[in-house]
Amino acid sequence: MSENFIPVNAPLLDGNEKKYLQECINTGWISSQGPFVKRFEEDVASYVGRGFATACSSGTAALDIAVSALKLKNGDEVIMPSFTIISCAQALVKQGVKPVLVDSDLQTFNMKVEDIEAKITPKTKAIMIVHIFGLTVDVDPIIDLAKKYDLKIIEDAAQMLGQEYKGRKCGSFGDISVFSFYPNKQVTTGEGGMVLCDDKELDKRAKGLRNLCFTQDRFVHEELGYNYRMTNLQAALGVAGLEKIEKIVEKKRWIGKLYNGLLKDIEVINLPLEKTDYCENIYWVYAITLKDKYKKTAKEVMQELSNHKIGTRPFFYPMHKQPVFNKMGLFVDESLPNSEKLYEKGFYIPSGLALSEEEIHKVSEVLHKVL
Ligand SMILES: *Cc1c(COP(=O)(O)O)cnc(C)c1O
């Protein structure tokens, strides 16, 4: 990456990261057996208010574990948004579970809760909620539906550590909930994830699945699992990161609000909502959509921004349009217009924790020039 390029994300490792990593090396504890793993699990569980936590190798791994642990099986259906990362859908598809997709709201980017009930069938076993970009899903009506139809909730809170819905922490709403600790997430372990729940049996299954479903009789297996363990080195970064969570959330909101002020006079774009009735934006990423009247696509604008040394990322490509799923006969000819439009019109701009005020001003200047 050339000098002066402002990347879409740069992590900030300015706490006890080095000290804790040094401790791993000094003690020789570098594998998943080291003490930081348990400590990180306890810290996150207690921060979010959950009974049990299982640290694992990625958010994608956490979703695999969540779906397996709930014992969803061939022929079951799970309702989820089309506008999300493939990790959510593939966790289901790989286990023969059918994702049933709902469209998303153009302003909040989250699944249209009002569209869920019509998609419930006798085969529906769960609703997968995914909080997108900074605003939470409207969770309460989904909890009501889950109660009414006896469905599980899988919560993907990968982007939402530190965010709250009506004052309750994200990661606390699923029968099973997951986080990711990829470097663009609030807390990072380089690669990493976590599964949270309150049910002892479910937790036991999650921990088994993480570690090849070993039994008391080592090397005798009753079920198939994964090696999705997190290392002590990764957990050391996680513990250091979580210690700074309040500051991290504050910085995210500071970046978002600074952009809001600087970009509000650009006529051809929609800025992210500052808040909804139930949450205040945490600006996991600063997500922009181009207005209908503007002729260029997000792709063209992102290229121009890149020419000006500003990093961006496109929005998610909807699940129902994914060639890999269409080739399997899934979602063929399905139409979910909002999620398609979001992909065409949306992109996000630098919003990582290491971003400086000067860089934010530079991004704003270039956006004014290009748009
Ligand atoms: C980042 C992310 C994931 C995947 O996490 P990885 O750690 O990259 O595997 C899953 N879901 C959502 C919503 C994400 O943003």
The ligand as a Gaussian input file, in Angstrom:
#p B3LYP/6-31G(d) Opt

LIG

0 1
 C      -16.926000     -10.112000      10.488000
 C      -18.213000     -10.765000      10.439000
 C      -18.342000     -12.158000      10.484000
 C      -17.212000     -13.109000      10.295000
 O      -16.201000     -12.983000      11.167000
 P      -14.747000     -13.544000      10.793000
 O      -14.041000     -13.452000      12.098000
 O      -14.173000     -12.631000       9.755000
 O      -14.886000     -14.931000      10.310000
 C      -19.622000     -12.707000      10.594000
 N      -20.703000     -11.931000      10.608000
 C      -20.628000     -10.590000      10.512000
 C      -21.868000      -9.793000      10.565000
 C      -19.379000      -9.966000      10.399000
 O      -19.323000      -8.641000      10.291000

